[in-house]
Amino acid sequence: MEKKDNLSLYRETFLKKTHYTARDGKQVYIPIVYHEKMLKIVHFICNNKINIADLLCNMVEEHFKTHGEELETLYKDALLKNSTL
């Protein structure tokens, strides 16, 4: 049962449409090895119902949710360090 819950959670978190369109964002370089993996996810798992921009946006959003506190601490530490120079 836990594996099914993890799969459902993964789908709900990462494999969903976003309100962003690729042309409204910024271009970024994605190494070919990751691009190919993302294409497989979008094409085979999602049947092209989402695109790479959706997948990447969902991944970045989850990263910031998961690691927001750590990033905030690192940011504050960097500000403190730079303000004492």
N, C-alpha and C positions, 0 to 999 in steps of 0.2 A: 504493500500500500504506500509506503514512504517513497519508493521510486516513482510511482505514478504521480504522487503529489509534487515531487521535485520536477518532473516533466511538465506538469501543468503550470507550476510556478515559472519555470523557464519560458514556456510559451507566452504566458501572460506578461512577463517582464520584457523579453527581447523580441519576440516574433509577432509584433503588432505594428499596425500602420501608425505613422505620426502625422502631425498636421504640417510638417515641413516638406517643402519640395526641394529636390536636389539643386535646381537652378537658383533658389533663393539663398543658398548657403555659400560657404567658401570652399574652394578646392583644397584638397589635402592629398598628399602622397600616401598610398597604402602599398606596402610591399606586396609583390605579386603572390607570394605564398599565402598571405592573409586574404588578398583579394579573391583568389581562387576558392578558398574555404568559404568566404562570405557568399560568393556566387552559388556554391553548392547548397548552402543553407536557404538562400532566397529562392533558388530554382526548384530544388527537390523537396525540401521540407515545407516551404511556404507556397509552392506552386505559383511563384511570381506575384503573390498578392501583396507583398511588400518589396521594397527595393533596397539596395545596399545603403543608401542614405538613411532609410528608416532603421535598418539594423544597427548601423553605426551610431545613430542618434540615441537609440535605446541603450546601447552598450555604454556610451559616455554618460548618459543620465544615471544609469545604475551605478556606475563607478563613483560619480560625485555623491550620490545618496549613501553608498556604502562607506566611502572614505572621506566624507565631508569634514568630519571632526579633525582627522589627521591633517588634511590639507589646510584647514583653517589655522591649526597650530603651527604648521610649517610656514604659512604665510605671515603670521604674526611674528614668529621668530626671525624671519628674514627682514621684516620691517624694522624690528628692534635692532638687529645687527647693522642694517644699513643706516639707521638714524644715529648711531653712535660713531660713525666714521668721520 
